[in-house]
Amino acid sequence: MKKGQHPMQAQVGDYVLFLRKSAIEIKFDGDLYLIVPHAALLMLIRDIEDD
């Protein structure tokens, strides 16, 4: 891994920039979900709370 890079593991509440054409839309119980492959994630933004 290059300097300044960190592995991304998306969590509930994260904001993610991803390649839209790689996502798969599904509808379940009236709600729309996007399934995004890990390789399609470009950037992840997470709020870090101070304890």
N, C-alpha and C positions, 0 to 999 in steps of 0.2 A: 504494500500500500504506500502511496506517495505521501510526502510530508504535507500536513494540513488536511488530509482526507480522513474521514471517519465512516465506518460502516453505518448504514441507515436501517433502522428497524421501526417502521411506522407503528404508532400507538393511537388509541382512541383519543380524539381531541387535537391531533396534529394537523397542520396544514401542509399539503403535499402538492408540488408541481410535478406533473407527469405528462407523458406522451399520450394525448387523447386517443389517437388511432389504435393504441395498444390496449385500451380499456374495453371491457365487455360489460354491457348494461344488462342487468336482470331486474325483474320486478317480482317481489315476494310479498304477499299479504298487502298489496296496494302500495308498498314502498319501493322506490327505485334505488338500486345499489350499483356501484361500479366495482368490478373486479379488475385490479391493476397488477400486472406482473411486477415483481421486484426490479427487474431490469429496466422497466419503464419509468421508475422514479428518478427525477432529476434533482429535486431539492426538497428538504424536509424542514419545516419550521415548527418549533415546539416552545411553549411557554415554560420557563423554569421558575418554579416558585421557591422563594427563600423560606427556609424553616425558622 
